[in-house]
Amino acid sequence: MLTVATIAFSCGKINPCGKIDCANGGECKNGTCYCPVGYDGESCDQEVRQRYAGYYRGTLVKDNVLYADFILTSSAESVLSTRLRFSQVYGDFLLNTYFEIPEQQYADGNSVCYVTAGQGFCDGEILQYEYTYTKDGVTYTGSFDGYKMM
């Protein structure tokens, strides 16, 4: 009798993740895929950074000069699934909308600039970031605040 009861109860249990395949290192828990940073979608099959690539119109502040109605291009780099390039600098996503701009260098005309720190936010519609950089021995703060052009 105990054997029949055990079989009856164990046969009724269904694994909610049995037929779910989470891509890109996602993990299924209770029938839902939990995606790693950089991926989204029901089965973690969409690269988040692709949603952010495109053209953004907004205000750029660089070398203490304000550039209104500035158009910035962002593109997905193939190096990391969590990296997005914003004009001259790149950011590495920490979460699906917040990113950090790590230490890096880039050319600005005949000068080489060194980024020392930065952070930003992008949700696919709005792009905002700021960073500190050194150019010709002078430290500046750069920033961009804009919206995605359709």
Backbone as CSV, one residue per row, in Angstrom:
resi,resn,N_x,N_y,N_z,CA_x,CA_y,CA_z,C_x,C_y,C_z
1,MET,0.817,-1.173,0.000,0.000,0.000,0.000,0.880,1.265,0.000
2,LEU,1.940,1.244,0.804,2.856,2.376,0.857,3.538,2.592,-0.498
3,THR,3.895,1.512,-1.179,4.537,1.605,-2.482,3.605,2.256,-3.500
4,VAL,2.321,1.867,-3.493,1.344,2.433,-4.424,1.162,3.927,-4.154
5,ALA,1.118,4.351,-2.885,0.960,5.760,-2.535,2.182,6.564,-2.962
6,THR,3.383,6.024,-2.780,4.610,6.709,-3.171,4.657,6.910,-4.681
7,ILE,4.316,5.878,-5.440,4.319,5.977,-6.899,3.281,6.992,-7.361
8,ALA,2.111,6.996,-6.756,1.035,7.917,-7.153,1.449,9.368,-6.929
9,PHE,2.071,9.643,-5.784,2.489,11.021,-5.501,3.683,11.449,-6.357
10,SER,4.644,10.557,-6.599,5.812,10.939,-7.377,5.488,11.104,-8.855
11,CYS,4.507,10.392,-9.369,4.127,10.530,-10.777,3.427,11.860,-11.030
12,GLY,2.820,12.439,-10.010,2.088,13.693,-10.191,2.983,14.914,-10.224
13,LYS,4.246,14.790,-9.873,5.148,15.936,-9.857,5.701,16.186,-11.253
14,ILE,5.553,17.391,-11.716,6.064,17.780,-13.025,7.182,18.790,-12.823
15,ASN,8.285,18.579,-13.523,9.408,19.502,-13.445,9.071,20.738,-14.284
16,PRO,8.884,21.917,-13.671,8.512,23.105,-14.447,9.596,23.569,-15.424
17,CYS,10.814,23.072,-15.267,11.905,23.440,-16.173,12.230,22.317,-17.161
18,GLY,11.446,21.268,-17.134,11.723,20.095,-17.967,11.852,20.388,-19.449
19,LYS,11.000,21.211,-19.997,11.023,21.483,-21.438,11.513,22.887,-21.765
20,ILE,12.098,23.558,-20.805,12.584,24.922,-21.016,14.090,24.890,-21.198
21,ASP,14.548,25.520,-22.272,15.979,25.599,-22.566,16.405,27.065,-22.501
22,CYS,17.143,27.436,-21.484,17.630,28.807,-21.323,18.969,28.935,-22.056
23,ALA,19.046,29.880,-22.987,20.256,30.071,-23.793,21.274,30.960,-23.072
24,ASN,22.469,30.986,-23.579,23.535,31.904,-23.148,23.837,31.867,-21.656
25,GLY,23.761,30.700,-21.070,24.098,30.558,-19.660,22.976,30.907,-18.709
26,GLY,21.753,31.099,-19.237,20.608,31.369,-18.370,20.271,30.145,-17.541
27,GLU,19.594,30.367,-16.426,19.261,29.273,-15.510,17.754,29.252,-15.272
28,CYS,17.164,28.076,-15.431,15.729,27.927,-15.230,15.434,27.617,-13.763
29,LYS,14.482,28.380,-13.205,14.003,28.147,-11.844,12.495,28.302,-11.860
30,ASN,11.805,27.264,-11.438,10.339,27.257,-11.368,9.685,27.655,-12.689
31,GLY,10.263,27.223,-13.810,9.675,27.474,-15.115,10.028,28.804,-15.743
32,THR,10.911,29.571,-15.121,11.297,30.883,-15.636,12.808,30.923,-15.840
33,CYS,13.230,31.462,-16.995,14.660,31.622,-17.254,15.162,32.894,-16.590
34,TYR,16.237,32.785,-15.849,16.927,33.935,-15.269,18.204,34.119,-16.079
35,CYS,18.291,35.260,-16.741,19.350,35.501,-17.717,20.573,36.150,-17.088
36,PRO,21.760,35.839,-17.630,22.964,36.542,-17.180,22.966,37.971,-17.726
37,VAL,23.786,38.812,-17.134,23.906,40.194,-17.602,24.253,40.170,-19.083
38,GLY,23.539,40.990,-19.866,23.796,41.082,-21.293,22.784,40.354,-22.145
39,TYR,21.904,39.539,-21.519,20.908,38.783,-22.271,19.527,38.979,-21.660
40,ASP,18.512,38.812,-22.512,17.138,39.068,-22.113,16.224,38.154,-22.918
41,GLY,14.938,38.221,-22.647,13.958,37.423,-23.373,13.519,36.218,-22.557
42,GLU,12.445,35.587,-22.988,11.907,34.433,-22.260,12.919,33.317,-22.097
43,SER,13.778,33.134,-23.114,14.769,32.063,-23.038,16.207,32.598,-23.082
44,CYS,16.393,33.869,-22.735,17.719,34.505,-22.682,18.415,34.495,-24.048
45,ASP,17.644,34.556,-25.124,18.207,34.449,-26.461,18.426,35.802,-27.143
46,GLN,18.116,36.904,-26.480,18.275,38.226,-27.076,19.422,38.970,-26.402
47,GLU,20.351,39.487,-27.215,21.425,40.303,-26.670,20.866,41.674,-26.324
48,VAL,20.994,42.071,-25.084,20.462,43.347,-24.621,21.120,44.500,-25.355
49,ARG,22.422,44.434,-25.575,23.152,45.548,-26.175,22.665,45.881,-27.571
50,GLN,22.113,44.909,-28.301,21.591,45.189,-29.638,20.427,46.175,-29.573
51,ARG,19.670,46.119,-28.492,18.544,47.033,-28.287,19.039,48.481,-28.149
52,TYR,20.266,48.657,-27.673,20.787,49.996,-27.403,21.576,50.589,-28.568
53,ALA,21.960,49.768,-29.524,22.737,50.260,-30.661,21.860,51.163,-31.528
54,GLY,22.430,52.239,-32.022,21.688,53.145,-32.889,22.166,54.577,-32.743
55,TYR,21.286,55.504,-33.066,21.603,56.927,-33.019,20.808,57.602,-31.906
56,TYR,21.499,58.427,-31.142,20.875,59.166,-30.047,21.107,60.658,-30.275
57,ARG,20.075,61.441,-30.069,20.167,62.900,-30.195,20.045,63.489,-28.802
58,GLY,20.950,64.390,-28.479,20.899,64.995,-27.157,21.949,66.067,-26.984
59,THR,22.400,66.215,-25.759,23.365,67.238,-25.397,24.663,66.572,-24.956
60,LEU,25.758,66.974,-25.578,27.079,66.484,-25.223,27.842,67.620,-24.575
61,VAL,28.523,67.322,-23.468,29.429,68.277,-22.841,30.815,67.651,-22.908
62,LYS,31.739,68.367,-23.559,33.089,67.852,-23.721,34.049,69.024,-23.691
63,ASP,35.138,68.889,-22.951,36.132,69.959,-22.798,35.469,71.257,-22.332
64,ASN,34.492,71.128,-21.445,33.728,72.255,-20.890,32.945,73.034,-21.951
65,VAL,32.676,72.415,-23.097,31.876,73.030,-24.158,30.586,72.243,-24.311
66,LEU,29.460,72.950,-24.402,28.148,72.334,-24.554,27.809,72.238,-26.034
67,TYR,27.507,71.027,-26.495,27.082,70.800,-27.871,25.626,70.362,-27.835
68,ALA,24.719,71.300,-28.103,23.296,70.979,-28.125,22.964,70.285,-29.442
69,ASP,21.924,69.475,-29.449,21.446,68.779,-30.638,22.553,67.929,-31.259
70,PHE,23.316,67.265,-30.424,24.425,66.425,-30.858,23.896,65.016,-31.152
71,ILE,24.336,64.409,-32.238,23.928,63.035,-32.565,25.106,62.114,-32.286
72,LEU,24.867,61.131,-31.436,25.884,60.178,-31.014,25.494,58.800,-31.543
73,THR,26.462,58.046,-31.993,26.221,56.689,-32.477,26.684,55.697,-31.419
74,SER,25.854,54.716,-31.121,26.285,53.643,-30.231,26.249,52.350,-31.026
75,SER,27.221,51.499,-30.782,27.300,50.244,-31.518,27.725,49.114,-30.597
76,ALA,27.241,47.926,-30.920,27.583,46.745,-30.135,28.931,46.222,-30.619
77,GLU,29.860,46.059,-29.694,31.156,45.487,-30.036,31.064,43.974,-29.918
78,SER,31.852,43.283,-30.695,31.809,41.827,-30.663,32.707,41.234,-29.576
79,VAL,33.430,42.075,-28.867,34.380,41.582,-27.859,33.656,40.924,-26.687
80,LEU,32.720,41.620,-26.103,31.982,41.109,-24.956,30.491,41.310,-25.176
81,SER,29.689,40.409,-24.681,28.239,40.540,-24.838,27.681,41.674,-23.995
82,THR,28.470,42.199,-23.090,27.999,43.267,-22.208,28.630,44.611,-22.532
83,ARG,29.297,44.734,-23.673,30.011,45.976,-24.002,29.284,46.717,-25.124
84,LEU,29.142,48.027,-24.940,28.540,48.891,-25.937,29.429,50.111,-26.086
85,ARG,29.714,50.514,-27.330,30.571,51.676,-27.576,29.684,52.886,-27.792
86,PHE,29.970,53.957,-27.045,29.258,55.220,-27.164,30.230,56.241,-27.720
87,SER,30.193,56.452,-29.013,31.081,57.384,-29.687,32.526,56.971,-29.419
88,GLN,33.265,57.702,-28.595,34.691,57.428,-28.411,34.997,56.513,-27.228
89,VAL,34.063,56.311,-26.340,34.318,55.473,-25.169,33.382,54.271,-25.186
90,TYR,33.701,53.274,-24.377,32.812,52.128,-24.277,32.407,51.929,-22.831
91,GLY,31.276,51.270,-22.673,30.781,50.943,-21.346,30.523,49.459,-21.240
92,ASP,30.733,48.913,-20.060,30.449,47.509,-19.773,29.247,47.454,-18.839
93,PHE,28.193,46.793,-19.295,26.971,46.718,-18.498,27.177,45.914,-17.226
94,LEU,26.705,46.483,-16.123,26.726,45.804,-14.830,25.381,45.124,-14.622
95,LEU,24.330,45.795,-15.016,22.970,45.266,-15.046,22.463,45.561,-16.449
96,ASN,21.252,45.184,-16.764,20.792,45.354,-18.132,20.557,46.800,-18.551
97,THR,20.585,47.758,-17.649,20.418,49.149,-18.043,21.530,50.058,-17.523
98,TYR,22.278,49.644,-16.540,23.351,50.463,-15.978,24.704,49.926,-16.420
99,PHE,25.605,50.832,-16.773,26.923,50.405,-17.217,27.997,51.255,-16.558
100,GLU,29.198,50.706,-16.566,30.371,51.385,-16.033,31.303,51.673,-17.201
101,ILE,31.896,52.848,-17.206,32.897,53.191,-18.210,34.253,52.991,-17.538
102,PRO,34.952,51.924,-17.917,36.229,51.631,-17.260,37.355,52.524,-17.769
103,GLU,38.496,52.449,-17.095,39.667,53.211,-17.512,40.052,52.791,-18.928
104,GLN,40.288,53.763,-19.782,40.613,53.500,-21.189,41.232,54.755,-21.791
105,GLN,41.699,54.661,-22.999,42.212,55.845,-23.685,41.627,55.891,-25.081
106,TYR,41.552,57.093,-25.632,41.065,57.267,-26.994,41.723,58.500,-27.595
107,ALA,41.737,58.561,-28.916,42.334,59.702,-29.616,41.275,60.778,-29.818
108,ASP,41.678,62.018,-29.585,40.798,63.164,-29.800,41.607,64.181,-30.604
109,GLY,41.527,64.067,-31.915,42.375,64.904,-32.757,43.807,64.450,-32.619
110,ASN,44.692,65.372,-32.256,46.097,65.037,-32.058,46.419,64.672,-30.615
111,SER,45.420,64.702,-29.747,45.635,64.412,-28.325,45.132,63.018,-27.984
112,VAL,45.748,62.434,-26.985,45.262,61.174,-26.430,44.601,61.499,-25.105
113,CYS,43.356,61.048,-24.938,42.618,61.273,-23.693,42.621,59.993,-22.873
114,TYR,42.661,60.156,-21.560,42.633,59.018,-20.665,41.396,59.119,-19.788
115,VAL,40.501,58.151,-19.930,39.316,58.115,-19.089,39.697,57.502,-17.761
116,THR,39.267,58.137,-16.672,39.608,57.618,-15.354,38.425,56.978,-14.639
117,ALA,37.201,57.384,-14.965,36.032,56.788,-14.325,34.778,57.264,-15.032
118,GLY,33.741,56.455,-14.965,32.485,56.879,-15.557,31.378,55.867,-15.309
119,GLN,30.163,56.312,-15.575,28.996,55.445,-15.413,27.864,55.987,-16.255
120,GLY,26.871,55.141,-16.487,25.754,55.595,-17.290,24.541,54.699,-17.191
121,PHE,23.516,55.104,-17.934,22.227,54.422,-17.960,21.727,54.413,-19.401
122,CYS,21.215,53.279,-19.851,20.603,53.204,-21.171,19.498,52.160,-21.112
123,ASP,18.296,52.555,-21.512,17.182,51.599,-21.522,16.670,51.334,-22.931
124,GLY,17.427,51.748,-23.936,17.010,51.562,-25.312,16.269,52.757,-25.870
125,GLU,15.832,53.652,-25.007,15.159,54.888,-25.410,15.969,56.104,-24.974
126,ILE,16.490,56.041,-23.760,17.249,57.141,-23.167,18.679,56.676,-22.931
127,LEU,19.637,57.550,-23.229,21.043,57.270,-22.976,21.621,58.442,-22.202
128,GLN,22.190,58.133,-21.041,22.832,59.150,-20.212,24.127,58.572,-19.678
129,TYR,25.195,59.334,-19.764,26.431,58.888,-19.127,27.321,60.090,-18.844
130,GLU,28.231,59.882,-17.917,29.238,60.893,-17.607,30.530,60.180,-17.259
131,TYR,31.630,60.856,-17.528,32.929,60.274,-17.229,33.938,61.385,-17.025
132,THR,35.011,61.057,-16.358,36.107,61.986,-16.127,37.271,61.542,-17.000
133,TYR,37.933,62.498,-17.644,39.058,62.164,-18.502,40.110,63.260,-18.433
134,THR,41.312,62.884,-18.819,42.430,63.816,-18.825,42.897,64.011,-20.262
135,LYS,43.053,65.278,-20.654,43.507,65.618,-22.011,44.573,66.704,-21.871
136,ASP,45.742,66.445,-22.410,46.860,67.395,-22.343,47.130,67.860,-20.909
137,GLY,47.026,66.932,-19.956,47.314,67.230,-18.564,46.198,67.916,-17.794
138,VAL,45.070,68.191,-18.444,43.943,68.850,-17.778,42.807,67.839,-17.640
139,THR,42.182,67.800,-16.458,41.086,66.872,-16.212,39.750,67.544,-16.487
140,TYR,38.901,66.842,-17.231,37.575,67.326,-17.603,36.529,66.293,-17.218
141,THR,35.284,66.721,-17.246,34.160,65.812,-17.112,33.375,65.874,-18.413
142,GLY,33.148,64.714,-19.010,32.342,64.625,-20.224,31.010,63.990,-19.888
143,SER,29.981,64.338,-20.646,28.676,63.739,-20.408,27.829,63.773,-21.664
144,PHE,26.837,62.927,-21.685,25.855,62.917,-22.770,24.505,62.600,-22.166
145,ASP,23.475,63.280,-22.652,22.100,63.061,-22.204,21.210,63.169,-23.442
146,GLY,20.638,62.036,-23.874,19.850,62.084,-25.093,18.839,60.964,-25.193
147,TYR,18.146,60.932,-26.328,17.101,59.954,-26.595,17.367,59.295,-27.948
148,LYS,16.898,58.063,-28.107,17.122,57.319,-29.331,16.253,57.857,-30.459
149,MET,16.874,58.018,-31.603,16.156,58.468,-32.791,15.549,57.251,-33.468
150,MET,14.353,57.382,-33.953,13.682,56.245,-34.600,14.028,56.144,-36.049
